[in-house]
């Protein structure tokens, strides 16, 4: 069965106009390929509570190029409000009742804030706009959010990639992650979940880590500080096999000096 899509082939070769602002330049970006699409769609009674969303949405990531200079490439992420399950074929005026043109999009707010603060550990926003869907859209009057972001150097690093490195190289990767995490933190944003293989891009040449994807993020508070436990939470540690034979109760994962207890964890 063919998977339902909210971004059909008509999006390919579309040219999206972005007006000049105090933050971003006047520019046109041409969509050349769709890389990924996901949808969050529930019954109206669910209201998105279980999925962590208060509104239904489709999210697509496209490759794009500067319409005036195809040598300049980037990625375009588009958030589009979609109707509740079962109302897709309702009349436009009925679907329009679901419209939330000013709905908060977590990643939109996070990336704009990080870009404004000059964060060096993300894919910065080149252009951005928010508009309302017309009568032909899935939710007339609902939001359409466009984010054009930089194509970063490096590769998405997986758990296998990490554990195939030498200990010295793994130390470099972890140190680079700490720099990236604290960079975002100092710019006022914390990514609330992430793991090797999905959220991190490692540039071996510059030994720099980038954090990508901020759908699950929030504003940082004074209580948000760096701690070694974050390496474990993001998958940079592996429980040693011999731990299962150790007497209970086990010692703490984090030592008094703040370092990871390597009697329990391999790094």
PyMOL commands that set and color helices and strands:
alter all, ss='L'
color gray80, all
select helices_A, chain A and resi 9-11+92-98+106-116+159-163+167-186+229-233+241-245
alter helices_A, ss='H'
color red, helices_A
select strands_A, chain A and resi 15-18+27-40+57-66+69-81+125-132+143-149+155-156+189-191+200-203+208-211+217-219+238-239+265-266
alter strands_A, ss='S'
color yellow, strands_A
deselect
rebuild
show_as cartoon
